[in-house]
Amino acid sequence: MRLFDAGYGERLTLGLDWAFDNVTGPFIPCSWMPLPPYVYLFTNALPGLRELGLQERHFQAMLVHNPARLLACRS
């Protein structure tokens, strides 16, 4: 919330990834990664941020508008 209050809201974006390890053989999920993969952002992180005071407009900025601007392609 402090980042938005400080004017950095147009620079924030959220994403997720999943890590795999192949040291012991075939690729397996890293033991330190939270489960379930690819939904953690929506099931844990966003609700936690909502509890800290972020609102729907903040999520729209970080998940829709800012990434669209960062990943814009020219045709």
mmCIF file of the N, C-alpha and C atoms, coordinates in Angstrom:
data_MODEL
# 
_entry.id   MODEL 
# 
loop_
_atom_site.group_PDB 
_atom_site.id 
_atom_site.type_symbol 
_atom_site.label_atom_id 
_atom_site.label_alt_id 
_atom_site.label_comp_id 
_atom_site.label_asym_id 
_atom_site.label_entity_id 
_atom_site.label_seq_id 
_atom_site.pdbx_PDB_ins_code 
_atom_site.Cartn_x 
_atom_site.Cartn_y 
_atom_site.Cartn_z 
_atom_site.occupancy 
_atom_site.B_iso_or_equiv 
_atom_site.pdbx_formal_charge 
_atom_site.auth_seq_id 
_atom_site.auth_comp_id 
_atom_site.auth_asym_id 
_atom_site.auth_atom_id 
_atom_site.pdbx_PDB_model_num 
ATOM 1   N N  . MET A 1 1  ? 0.832  -1.181  0.000   1.00 0.00 ? 1  MET A N  1 
ATOM 2   C CA . MET A 1 1  ? 0.000  0.000   0.000   1.00 0.00 ? 1  MET A CA 1 
ATOM 3   C C  . MET A 1 1  ? 0.877  1.245   0.000   1.00 0.00 ? 1  MET A C  1 
ATOM 4   N N  . ARG A 1 2  ? 1.988  1.167   0.717   1.00 0.00 ? 2  ARG A N  1 
ATOM 5   C CA . ARG A 1 2  ? 2.885  2.323   0.775   1.00 0.00 ? 2  ARG A CA 1 
ATOM 6   C C  . ARG A 1 2  ? 3.480  2.631   -0.590  1.00 0.00 ? 2  ARG A C  1 
ATOM 7   N N  . LEU A 1 3  ? 3.728  1.607   -1.398  1.00 0.00 ? 3  LEU A N  1 
ATOM 8   C CA . LEU A 1 3  ? 4.256  1.854   -2.744  1.00 0.00 ? 3  LEU A CA 1 
ATOM 9   C C  . LEU A 1 3  ? 3.235  2.591   -3.603  1.00 0.00 ? 3  LEU A C  1 
ATOM 10  N N  . PHE A 1 4  ? 1.977  2.205   -3.495  1.00 0.00 ? 4  PHE A N  1 
ATOM 11  C CA . PHE A 1 4  ? 0.934  2.923   -4.223  1.00 0.00 ? 4  PHE A CA 1 
ATOM 12  C C  . PHE A 1 4  ? 0.797  4.341   -3.699  1.00 0.00 ? 4  PHE A C  1 
ATOM 13  N N  . ASP A 1 5  ? 0.810  4.483   -2.389  1.00 0.00 ? 5  ASP A N  1 
ATOM 14  C CA . ASP A 1 5  ? 0.694  5.817   -1.785  1.00 0.00 ? 5  ASP A CA 1 
ATOM 15  C C  . ASP A 1 5  ? 1.863  6.714   -2.181  1.00 0.00 ? 5  ASP A C  1 
ATOM 16  N N  . ALA A 1 6  ? 3.041  6.105   -2.416  1.00 0.00 ? 6  ALA A N  1 
ATOM 17  C CA . ALA A 1 6  ? 4.230  6.881   -2.792  1.00 0.00 ? 6  ALA A CA 1 
ATOM 18  C C  . ALA A 1 6  ? 4.275  7.171   -4.290  1.00 0.00 ? 6  ALA A C  1 
ATOM 19  N N  . GLY A 1 7  ? 3.274  6.706   -5.050  1.00 0.00 ? 7  GLY A N  1 
ATOM 20  C CA . GLY A 1 7  ? 3.219  7.009   -6.475  1.00 0.00 ? 7  GLY A CA 1 
ATOM 21  C C  . GLY A 1 7  ? 3.851  5.972   -7.387  1.00 0.00 ? 7  GLY A C  1 
ATOM 22  N N  . TYR A 1 8  ? 4.166  4.795   -6.864  1.00 0.00 ? 8  TYR A N  1 
ATOM 23  C CA . TYR A 1 8  ? 4.792  3.758   -7.689  1.00 0.00 ? 8  TYR A CA 1 
ATOM 24  C C  . TYR A 1 8  ? 3.786  2.763   -8.279  1.00 0.00 ? 8  TYR A C  1 
ATOM 25  N N  . GLY A 1 9  ? 2.514  3.009   -8.114  1.00 0.00 ? 9  GLY A N  1 
ATOM 26  C CA . GLY A 1 9  ? 1.494  2.075   -8.576  1.00 0.00 ? 9  GLY A CA 1 
ATOM 27  C C  . GLY A 1 9  ? 1.544  1.763   -10.056 1.00 0.00 ? 9  GLY A C  1 
ATOM 28  N N  . GLU A 1 10 ? 1.974  2.719   -10.864 1.00 0.00 ? 10 GLU A N  1 
ATOM 29  C CA . GLU A 1 10 ? 2.046  2.484   -12.311 1.00 0.00 ? 10 GLU A CA 1 
ATOM 30  C C  . GLU A 1 10 ? 3.294  1.704   -12.699 1.00 0.00 ? 10 GLU A C  1 
ATOM 31  N N  . ARG A 1 11 ? 4.139  1.384   -11.736 1.00 0.00 ? 11 ARG A N  1 
ATOM 32  C CA . ARG A 1 11 ? 5.375  0.639   -12.016 1.00 0.00 ? 11 ARG A CA 1 
ATOM 33  C C  . ARG A 1 11 ? 5.358  -0.769  -11.449 1.00 0.00 ? 11 ARG A C  1 
ATOM 34  N N  . LEU A 1 12 ? 4.315  -1.130  -10.721 1.00 0.00 ? 12 LEU A N  1 
ATOM 35  C CA . LEU A 1 12 ? 4.253  -2.433  -10.071 1.00 0.00 ? 12 LEU A CA 1 
ATOM 36  C C  . LEU A 1 12 ? 3.516  -3.434  -10.937 1.00 0.00 ? 12 LEU A C  1 
ATOM 37  N N  . THR A 1 13 ? 4.030  -4.637  -10.962 1.00 0.00 ? 13 THR A N  1 
ATOM 38  C CA . THR A 1 13 ? 3.338  -5.733  -11.624 1.00 0.00 ? 13 THR A CA 1 
ATOM 39  C C  . THR A 1 13 ? 3.602  -7.003  -10.843 1.00 0.00 ? 13 THR A C  1 
ATOM 40  N N  . LEU A 1 14 ? 2.691  -7.924  -10.899 1.00 0.00 ? 14 LEU A N  1 
ATOM 41  C CA . LEU A 1 14 ? 2.838  -9.201  -10.209 1.00 0.00 ? 14 LEU A CA 1 
ATOM 42  C C  . LEU A 1 14 ? 2.887  -10.313 -11.238 1.00 0.00 ? 14 LEU A C  1 
ATOM 43  N N  . GLY A 1 15 ? 3.599  -11.335 -10.913 1.00 0.00 ? 15 GLY A N  1 
ATOM 44  C CA . GLY A 1 15 ? 3.668  -12.495 -11.778 1.00 0.00 ? 15 GLY A CA 1 
ATOM 45  C C  . GLY A 1 15 ? 3.929  -13.733 -10.948 1.00 0.00 ? 15 GLY A C  1 
ATOM 46  N N  . LEU A 1 16 ? 3.989  -14.861 -11.596 1.00 0.00 ? 16 LEU A N  1 
ATOM 47  C CA . LEU A 1 16 ? 4.279  -16.099 -10.894 1.00 0.00 ? 16 LEU A CA 1 
ATOM 48  C C  . LEU A 1 16 ? 5.093  -17.005 -11.787 1.00 0.00 ? 16 LEU A C  1 
ATOM 49  N N  . ASP A 1 17 ? 5.758  -17.901 -11.156 1.00 0.00 ? 17 ASP A N  1 
ATOM 50  C CA . ASP A 1 17 ? 6.606  -18.849 -11.871 1.00 0.00 ? 17 ASP A CA 1 
ATOM 51  C C  . ASP A 1 17 ? 6.645  -20.122 -11.051 1.00 0.00 ? 17 ASP A C  1 
ATOM 52  N N  . TRP A 1 18 ? 7.221  -21.138 -11.607 1.00 0.00 ? 18 TRP A N  1 
ATOM 53  C CA . TRP A 1 18 ? 7.349  -22.412 -10.924 1.00 0.00 ? 18 TRP A CA 1 
ATOM 54  C C  . TRP A 1 18 ? 8.755  -22.916 -11.180 1.00 0.00 ? 18 TRP A C  1 
ATOM 55  N N  . ALA A 1 19 ? 9.421  -23.437 -10.174 1.00 0.00 ? 19 ALA A N  1 
ATOM 56  C CA . ALA A 1 19 ? 10.803 -23.879 -10.305 1.00 0.00 ? 19 ALA A CA 1 
ATOM 57  C C  . ALA A 1 19 ? 10.888 -25.399 -10.245 1.00 0.00 ? 19 ALA A C  1 
ATOM 58  N N  . PHE A 1 20 ? 11.807 -25.924 -11.041 1.00 0.00 ? 20 PHE A N  1 
ATOM 59  C CA . PHE A 1 20 ? 12.034 -27.364 -11.064 1.00 0.00 ? 20 PHE A CA 1 
ATOM 60  C C  . PHE A 1 20 ? 13.506 -27.641 -10.836 1.00 0.00 ? 20 PHE A C  1 
ATOM 61  N N  . ASP A 1 21 ? 13.801 -28.827 -10.350 1.00 0.00 ? 21 ASP A N  1 
ATOM 62  C CA . ASP A 1 21 ? 15.155 -29.230 -10.016 1.00 0.00 ? 21 ASP A CA 1 
ATOM 63  C C  . ASP A 1 21 ? 15.445 -30.545 -10.725 1.00 0.00 ? 21 ASP A C  1 
ATOM 64  N N  . ASN A 1 22 ? 16.625 -30.661 -11.305 1.00 0.00 ? 22 ASN A N  1 
ATOM 65  C CA . ASN A 1 22 ? 16.969 -31.923 -11.948 1.00 0.00 ? 22 ASN A CA 1 
ATOM 66  C C  . ASN A 1 22 ? 18.293 -32.482 -11.434 1.00 0.00 ? 22 ASN A C  1 
ATOM 67  N N  . VAL A 1 23 ? 18.722 -32.058 -10.261 1.00 0.00 ? 23 VAL A N  1 
ATOM 68  C CA . VAL A 1 23 ? 19.977 -32.538 -9.695  1.00 0.00 ? 23 VAL A CA 1 
ATOM 69  C C  . VAL A 1 23 ? 19.921 -34.038 -9.440  1.00 0.00 ? 23 VAL A C  1 
ATOM 70  N N  . THR A 1 24 ? 18.781 -34.520 -8.991  1.00 0.00 ? 24 THR A N  1 
ATOM 71  C CA . THR A 1 24 ? 18.657 -35.933 -8.620  1.00 0.00 ? 24 THR A CA 1 
ATOM 72  C C  . THR A 1 24 ? 18.070 -36.803 -9.730  1.00 0.00 ? 24 THR A C  1 
ATOM 73  N N  . GLY A 1 25 ? 17.909 -36.287 -10.910 1.00 0.00 ? 25 GLY A N  1 
ATOM 74  C CA . GLY A 1 25 ? 17.342 -37.078 -12.003 1.00 0.00 ? 25 GLY A CA 1 
ATOM 75  C C  . GLY A 1 25 ? 16.357 -36.258 -12.800 1.00 0.00 ? 25 GLY A C  1 
ATOM 76  N N  . PRO A 1 26 ? 15.166 -36.802 -13.051 1.00 0.00 ? 26 PRO A N  1 
ATOM 77  C CA . PRO A 1 26 ? 14.172 -36.074 -13.847 1.00 0.00 ? 26 PRO A CA 1 
ATOM 78  C C  . PRO A 1 26 ? 13.726 -34.796 -13.140 1.00 0.00 ? 26 PRO A C  1 
ATOM 79  N N  . PHE A 1 27 ? 13.223 -33.869 -13.927 1.00 0.00 ? 27 PHE A N  1 
ATOM 80  C CA . PHE A 1 27 ? 12.747 -32.612 -13.361 1.00 0.00 ? 27 PHE A CA 1 
ATOM 81  C C  . PHE A 1 27 ? 11.633 -32.874 -12.352 1.00 0.00 ? 27 PHE A C  1 
ATOM 82  N N  . ILE A 1 28 ? 11.805 -32.347 -11.155 1.00 0.00 ? 28 ILE A N  1 
ATOM 83  C CA . ILE A 1 28 ? 10.796 -32.438 -10.107 1.00 0.00 ? 28 ILE A CA 1 
ATOM 84  C C  . ILE A 1 28 ? 10.611 -31.034 -9.532  1.00 0.00 ? 28 ILE A C  1 
ATOM 85  N N  . PRO A 1 29 ? 9.428  -30.713 -9.032  1.00 0.00 ? 29 PRO A N  1 
ATOM 86  C CA . PRO A 1 29 ? 9.241  -29.392 -8.430  1.00 0.00 ? 29 PRO A CA 1 
ATOM 87  C C  . PRO A 1 29 ? 10.190 -29.202 -7.253  1.00 0.00 ? 29 PRO A C  1 
ATOM 88  N N  . CYS A 1 30 ? 10.731 -28.015 -7.121  1.00 0.00 ? 30 CYS A N  1 
ATOM 89  C CA . CYS A 1 30 ? 11.608 -27.702 -5.988  1.00 0.00 ? 30 CYS A CA 1 
ATOM 90  C C  . CYS A 1 30 ? 10.814 -27.814 -4.694  1.00 0.00 ? 30 CYS A C  1 
ATOM 91  N N  . SER A 1 31 ? 11.441 -28.356 -3.690  1.00 0.00 ? 31 SER A N  1 
ATOM 92  C CA . SER A 1 31 ? 10.748 -28.596 -2.425  1.00 0.00 ? 31 SER A CA 1 
ATOM 93  C C  . SER A 1 31 ? 10.348 -27.307 -1.720  1.00 0.00 ? 31 SER A C  1 
ATOM 94  N N  . TRP A 1 32 ? 11.001 -26.200 -2.022  1.00 0.00 ? 32 TRP A N  1 
ATOM 95  C CA . TRP A 1 32 ? 10.702 -24.943 -1.342  1.00 0.00 ? 32 TRP A CA 1 
ATOM 96  C C  . TRP A 1 32 ? 9.592  -24.148 -2.020  1.00 0.00 ? 32 TRP A C  1 
ATOM 97  N N  . MET A 1 33 ? 9.084  -24.617 -3.157  1.00 0.00 ? 33 MET A N  1 
ATOM 98  C CA . MET A 1 33 ? 8.015  -23.899 -3.846  1.00 0.00 ? 33 MET A CA 1 
ATOM 99  C C  . MET A 1 33 ? 6.677  -24.180 -3.168  1.00 0.00 ? 33 MET A C  1 
ATOM 100 N N  . PRO A 1 34 ? 5.837  -23.157 -3.000  1.00 0.00 ? 34 PRO A N  1 
ATOM 101 C CA . PRO A 1 34 ? 4.518  -23.375 -2.392  1.00 0.00 ? 34 PRO A CA 1 
ATOM 102 C C  . PRO A 1 34 ? 3.608  -24.133 -3.349  1.00 0.00 ? 34 PRO A C  1 
ATOM 103 N N  . LEU A 1 35 ? 2.731  -24.910 -2.792  1.00 0.00 ? 35 LEU A N  1 
ATOM 104 C CA . LEU A 1 35 ? 1.741  -25.630 -3.587  1.00 0.00 ? 35 LEU A CA 1 
ATOM 105 C C  . LEU A 1 35 ? 0.401  -24.924 -3.445  1.00 0.00 ? 35 LEU A C  1 
ATOM 106 N N  . PRO A 1 36 ? -0.505 -25.057 -4.362  1.00 0.00 ? 36 PRO A N  1 
ATOM 107 C CA . PRO A 1 36 ? -0.371 -25.688 -5.670  1.00 0.00 ? 36 PRO A CA 1 
ATOM 108 C C  . PRO A 1 36 ? 0.240  -24.720 -6.681  1.00 0.00 ? 36 PRO A C  1 
ATOM 109 N N  . PRO A 1 37 ? 0.912  -25.252 -7.678  1.00 0.00 ? 37 PRO A N  1 
ATOM 110 C CA . PRO A 1 37 ? 1.587  -24.379 -8.646  1.00 0.00 ? 37 PRO A CA 1 
ATOM 111 C C  . PRO A 1 37 ? 0.602  -23.525 -9.440  1.00 0.00 ? 37 PRO A C  1 
ATOM 112 N N  . TYR A 1 38 ? 1.032  -22.339 -9.765  1.00 0.00 ? 38 TYR A N  1 
ATOM 113 C CA . TYR A 1 38 ? 0.322  -21.399 -10.636 1.00 0.00 ? 38 TYR A CA 1 
ATOM 114 C C  . TYR A 1 38 ? -0.963 -20.826 -10.064 1.00 0.00 ? 38 TYR A C  1 
ATOM 115 N N  . VAL A 1 39 ? -1.441 -21.300 -8.949  1.00 0.00 ? 39 VAL A N  1 
ATOM 116 C CA . VAL A 1 39 ? -2.629 -20.693 -8.358  1.00 0.00 ? 39 VAL A CA 1 
ATOM 117 C C  . VAL A 1 39 ? -2.305 -19.996 -7.039  1.00 0.00 ? 39 VAL A C  1 
ATOM 118 N N  . TYR A 1 40 ? -1.076 -20.153 -6.553  1.00 0.00 ? 40 TYR A N  1 
ATOM 119 C CA . TYR A 1 40 ? -0.681 -19.570 -5.276  1.00 0.00 ? 40 TYR A CA 1 
ATOM 120 C C  . TYR A 1 40 ? -0.923 -18.064 -5.255  1.00 0.00 ? 40 TYR A C  1 
ATOM 121 N N  . LEU A 1 41 ? -0.628 -17.385 -6.351  1.00 0.00 ? 41 LEU A N  1 
ATOM 122 C CA . LEU A 1 41 ? -0.844 -15.940 -6.427  1.00 0.00 ? 41 LEU A CA 1 
ATOM 123 C C  . LEU A 1 41 ? -2.292 -15.592 -6.109  1.00 0.00 ? 41 LEU A C  1 
ATOM 124 N N  . PHE A 1 42 ? -3.209 -16.392 -6.645  1.00 0.00 ? 42 PHE A N  1 
ATOM 125 C CA . PHE A 1 42 ? -4.633 -16.089 -6.507  1.00 0.00 ? 42 PHE A CA 1 
ATOM 126 C C  . PHE A 1 42 ? -5.239 -16.635 -5.214  1.00 0.00 ? 42 PHE A C  1 
ATOM 127 N N  . THR A 1 43 ? -4.691 -17.728 -4.701  1.00 0.00 ? 43 THR A N  1 
ATOM 128 C CA . THR A 1 43 ? -5.261 -18.328 -3.496  1.00 0.00 ? 43 THR A CA 1 
ATOM 129 C C  . THR A 1 43 ? -4.622 -17.818 -2.214  1.00 0.00 ? 43 THR A C  1 
ATOM 130 N N  . ASN A 1 44 ? -3.388 -17.308 -2.288  1.00 0.00 ? 44 ASN A N  1 
ATOM 131 C CA . ASN A 1 44 ? -2.685 -16.899 -1.082  1.00 0.00 ? 44 ASN A CA 1 
ATOM 132 C C  . ASN A 1 44 ? -2.186 -15.458 -1.133  1.00 0.00 ? 44 ASN A C  1 
ATOM 133 N N  . ALA A 1 45 ? -1.445 -15.113 -2.189  1.00 0.00 ? 45 ALA A N  1 
ATOM 134 C CA . ALA A 1 45 ? -0.799 -13.793 -2.239  1.00 0.00 ? 45 ALA A CA 1 
ATOM 135 C C  . ALA A 1 45 ? -1.821 -12.663 -2.345  1.00 0.00 ? 45 ALA A C  1 
ATOM 136 N N  . LEU A 1 46 ? -2.738 -12.745 -3.284  1.00 0.00 ? 46 LEU A N  1 
ATOM 137 C CA . LEU A 1 46 ? -3.718 -11.661 -3.449  1.00 0.00 ? 46 LEU A CA 1 
ATOM 138 C C  . LEU A 1 46 ? -4.622 -11.498 -2.233  1.00 0.00 ? 46 LEU A C  1 
ATOM 139 N N  . PRO A 1 47 ? -5.138 -12.589 -1.656  1.00 0.00 ? 47 PRO A N  1 
ATOM 140 C CA . PRO A 1 47 ? -5.916 -12.405 -0.430  1.00 0.00 ? 47 PRO A CA 1 
ATOM 141 C C  . PRO A 1 47 ? -5.091 -11.776 0.700   1.00 0.00 ? 47 PRO A C  1 
ATOM 142 N N  . GLY A 1 48 ? -3.824 -12.122 0.789   1.00 0.00 ? 48 GLY A N  1 
ATOM 143 C CA . GLY A 1 48 ? -2.966 -11.513 1.797   1.00 0.00 ? 48 GLY A CA 1 
ATOM 144 C C  . GLY A 1 48 ? -2.775 -10.032 1.561   1.00 0.00 ? 48 GLY A C  1 
ATOM 145 N N  . LEU A 1 49 ? -2.596 -9.650  0.296   1.00 0.00 ? 49 LEU A N  1 
ATOM 146 C CA . LEU A 1 49 ? -2.467 -8.227  -0.035  1.00 0.00 ? 49 LEU A CA 1 
ATOM 147 C C  . LEU A 1 49 ? -3.769 -7.477  0.224   1.00 0.00 ? 49 LEU A C  1 
ATOM 148 N N  . ARG A 1 50 ? -4.889 -8.156  -0.016  1.00 0.00 ? 50 ARG A N  1 
ATOM 149 C CA . ARG A 1 50 ? -6.197 -7.540  0.258   1.00 0.00 ? 50 ARG A CA 1 
ATOM 150 C C  . ARG A 1 50 ? -6.341 -7.261  1.752   1.00 0.00 ? 50 ARG A C  1 
ATOM 151 N N  . GLU A 1 51 ? -5.855 -8.176  2.585   1.00 0.00 ? 51 GLU A N  1 
ATOM 152 C CA . GLU A 1 51 ? -5.903 -7.978  4.035   1.00 0.00 ? 51 GLU A CA 1 
ATOM 153 C C  . GLU A 1 51 ? -5.042 -6.786  4.461   1.00 0.00 ? 51 GLU A C  1 
ATOM 154 N N  . LEU A 1 52 ? -4.010 -6.477  3.682   1.00 0.00 ? 52 LEU A N  1 
ATOM 155 C CA . LEU A 1 52 ? -3.145 -5.343  3.983   1.00 0.00 ? 52 LEU A CA 1 
ATOM 156 C C  . LEU A 1 52 ? -3.714 -4.019  3.496   1.00 0.00 ? 52 LEU A C  1 
ATOM 157 N N  . GLY A 1 53 ? -4.852 -4.065  2.782   1.00 0.00 ? 53 GLY A N  1 
ATOM 158 C CA . GLY A 1 53 ? -5.513 -2.835  2.376   1.00 0.00 ? 53 GLY A CA 1 
ATOM 159 C C  . GLY A 1 53 ? -5.561 -2.571  0.888   1.00 0.00 ? 53 GLY A C  1 
ATOM 160 N N  . LEU A 1 54 ? -4.952 -3.440  0.058   1.00 0.00 ? 54 LEU A N  1 
ATOM 161 C CA . LEU A 1 54 ? -5.043 -3.209  -1.375  1.00 0.00 ? 54 LEU A CA 1 
ATOM 162 C C  . LEU A 1 54 ? -6.459 -3.479  -1.848  1.00 0.00 ? 54 LEU A C  1 
ATOM 163 N N  . GLN A 1 55 ? -6.878 -2.712  -2.854  1.00 0.00 ? 55 GLN A N  1 
ATOM 164 C CA . GLN A 1 55 ? -8.235 -2.808  -3.371  1.00 0.00 ? 55 GLN A CA 1 
ATOM 165 C C  . GLN A 1 55 ? -8.208 -3.292  -4.814  1.00 0.00 ? 55 GLN A C  1 
ATOM 166 N N  . GLU A 1 56 ? -9.381 -3.519  -5.360  1.00 0.00 ? 56 GLU A N  1 
ATOM 167 C CA . GLU A 1 56 ? -9.502 -4.050  -6.720  1.00 0.00 ? 56 GLU A CA 1 
ATOM 168 C C  . GLU A 1 56 ? -8.747 -3.196  -7.733  1.00 0.00 ? 56 GLU A C  1 
ATOM 169 N N  . ARG A 1 57 ? -8.766 -1.882  -7.582  1.00 0.00 ? 57 ARG A N  1 
ATOM 170 C CA . ARG A 1 57 ? -8.057 -1.017  -8.537  1.00 0.00 ? 57 ARG A CA 1 
ATOM 171 C C  . ARG A 1 57 ? -6.549 -1.264  -8.497  1.00 0.00 ? 57 ARG A C  1 
ATOM 172 N N  . HIS A 1 58 ? -6.017 -1.616  -7.331  1.00 0.00 ? 58 HIS A N  1 
ATOM 173 C CA . HIS A 1 58 ? -4.593 -1.933  -7.226  1.00 0.00 ? 58 HIS A CA 1 
ATOM 174 C C  . HIS A 1 58 ? -4.276 -3.235  -7.961  1.00 0.00 ? 58 HIS A C  1 
ATOM 175 N N  . PHE A 1 59 ? -5.150 -4.226  -7.797  1.00 0.00 ? 59 PHE A N  1 
ATOM 176 C CA . PHE A 1 59 ? -4.942 -5.507  -8.479  1.00 0.00 ? 59 PHE A CA 1 
ATOM 177 C C  . PHE A 1 59 ? -5.060 -5.349  -9.988  1.00 0.00 ? 59 PHE A C  1 
ATOM 178 N N  . GLN A 1 60 ? -6.019 -4.531  -10.437 1.00 0.00 ? 60 GLN A N  1 
ATOM 179 C CA . GLN A 1 60 ? -6.158 -4.281  -11.869 1.00 0.00 ? 60 GLN A CA 1 
ATOM 180 C C  . GLN A 1 60 ? -4.892 -3.637  -12.426 1.00 0.00 ? 60 GLN A C  1 
ATOM 181 N N  . ALA A 1 61 ? -4.316 -2.727  -11.671 1.00 0.00 ? 61 ALA A N  1 
ATOM 182 C CA . ALA A 1 61 ? -3.072 -2.085  -12.115 1.00 0.00 ? 61 ALA A CA 1 
ATOM 183 C C  . ALA A 1 61 ? -1.947 -3.106  -12.223 1.00 0.00 ? 61 ALA A C  1 
ATOM 184 N N  . MET A 1 62 ? -1.748 -3.912  -11.161 1.00 0.00 ? 62 MET A N  1 
ATOM 185 C CA . MET A 1 62 ? -0.612 -4.840  -11.122 1.00 0.00 ? 62 MET A CA 1 
ATOM 186 C C  . MET A 1 62 ? -0.772 -6.063  -12.015 1.00 0.00 ? 62 MET A C  1 
ATOM 187 N N  . LEU A 1 63 ? -2.017 -6.467  -12.277 1.00 0.00 ? 63 LEU A N  1 
ATOM 188 C CA . LEU A 1 63 ? -2.245 -7.701  -13.031 1.00 0.00 ? 63 LEU A CA 1 
ATOM 189 C C  . LEU A 1 63 ? -2.724 -7.478  -14.465 1.00 0.00 ? 63 LEU A C  1 
ATOM 190 N N  . VAL A 1 64 ? -3.237 -6.291  -14.765 1.00 0.00 ? 64 VAL A N  1 
ATOM 191 C CA . VAL A 1 64 ? -3.799 -6.057  -16.098 1.00 0.00 ? 64 VAL A CA 1 
ATOM 192 C C  . VAL A 1 64 ? -3.125 -4.877  -16.799 1.00 0.00 ? 64 VAL A C  1 
ATOM 193 N N  . HIS A 1 65 ? -3.289 -3.693  -16.251 1.00 0.00 ? 65 HIS A N  1 
ATOM 194 C CA . HIS A 1 65 ? -2.849 -2.483  -16.956 1.00 0.00 ? 65 HIS A CA 1 
ATOM 195 C C  . HIS A 1 65 ? -1.331 -2.351  -17.057 1.00 0.00 ? 65 HIS A C  1 
ATOM 196 N N  . ASN A 1 66 ? -0.623 -2.522  -15.954 1.00 0.00 ? 66 ASN A N  1 
ATOM 197 C CA . ASN A 1 66 ? 0.837  -2.372  -15.994 1.00 0.00 ? 66 ASN A CA 1 
ATOM 198 C C  . ASN A 1 66 ? 1.505  -3.442  -16.851 1.00 0.00 ? 66 ASN A C  1 
ATOM 199 N N  . PRO A 1 67 ? 1.131  -4.735  -16.710 1.00 0.00 ? 67 PRO A N  1 
ATOM 200 C CA . PRO A 1 67 ? 1.745  -5.736  -17.596 1.00 0.00 ? 67 PRO A CA 1 
ATOM 201 C C  . PRO A 1 67 ? 1.437  -5.482  -19.074 1.00 0.00 ? 67 PRO A C  1 
ATOM 202 N N  . ALA A 1 68 ? 0.234  -5.014  -19.377 1.00 0.00 ? 68 ALA A N  1 
ATOM 203 C CA . ALA A 1 68 ? -0.107 -4.732  -20.771 1.00 0.00 ? 68 ALA A CA 1 
ATOM 204 C C  . ALA A 1 68 ? 0.807  -3.653  -21.336 1.00 0.00 ? 68 ALA A C  1 
ATOM 205 N N  . ARG A 1 69 ? 1.126  -2.667  -20.532 1.00 0.00 ? 69 ARG A N  1 
ATOM 206 C CA . ARG A 1 69 ? 2.022  -1.597  -20.968 1.00 0.00 ? 69 ARG A CA 1 
ATOM 207 C C  . ARG A 1 69 ? 3.469  -2.117  -21.081 1.00 0.00 ? 69 ARG A C  1 
ATOM 208 N N  . LEU A 1 70 ? 3.893  -2.929  -20.133 1.00 0.00 ? 70 LEU A N  1 
ATOM 209 C CA . LEU A 1 70 ? 5.260  -3.461  -20.148 1.00 0.00 ? 70 LEU A CA 1 
ATOM 210 C C  . LEU A 1 70 ? 5.501  -4.439  -21.291 1.00 0.00 ? 70 LEU A C  1 
ATOM 211 N N  . LEU A 1 71 ? 4.479  -5.190  -21.624 1.00 0.00 ? 71 LEU A N  1 
ATOM 212 C CA . LEU A 1 71 ? 4.618  -6.253  -22.633 1.00 0.00 ? 71 LEU A CA 1 
ATOM 213 C C  . LEU A 1 71 ? 4.029  -5.874  -23.988 1.00 0.00 ? 71 LEU A C  1 
ATOM 214 N N  . ALA A 1 72 ? 3.787  -4.600  -24.186 1.00 0.00 ? 72 ALA A N  1 
ATOM 215 C CA . ALA A 1 72 ? 3.204  -4.149  -25.459 1.00 0.00 ? 72 ALA A CA 1 
ATOM 216 C C  . ALA A 1 72 ? 4.131  -4.503  -26.614 1.00 0.00 ? 72 ALA A C  1 
ATOM 217 N N  . CYS A 1 73 ? 3.534  -4.969  -27.693 1.00 0.00 ? 73 CYS A N  1 
ATOM 218 C CA . CYS A 1 73 ? 4.276  -5.343  -28.902 1.00 0.00 ? 73 CYS A CA 1 
ATOM 219 C C  . CYS A 1 73 ? 3.868  -4.434  -30.045 1.00 0.00 ? 73 CYS A C  1 
ATOM 220 N N  . ARG A 1 74 ? 4.817  -4.134  -30.867 1.00 0.00 ? 74 ARG A N  1 
ATOM 221 C CA . ARG A 1 74 ? 4.509  -3.382  -32.093 1.00 0.00 ? 74 ARG A CA 1 
ATOM 222 C C  . ARG A 1 74 ? 4.352  -4.363  -33.227 1.00 0.00 ? 74 ARG A C  1 
ATOM 223 N N  . SER A 1 75 ? 3.340  -4.152  -34.024 1.00 0.00 ? 75 SER A N  1 
ATOM 224 C CA . SER A 1 75 ? 3.146  -5.082  -35.155 1.00 0.00 ? 75 SER A CA 1 
ATOM 225 C C  . SER A 1 75 ? 3.642  -4.481  -36.444 1.00 0.00 ? 75 SER A C  1 
# 
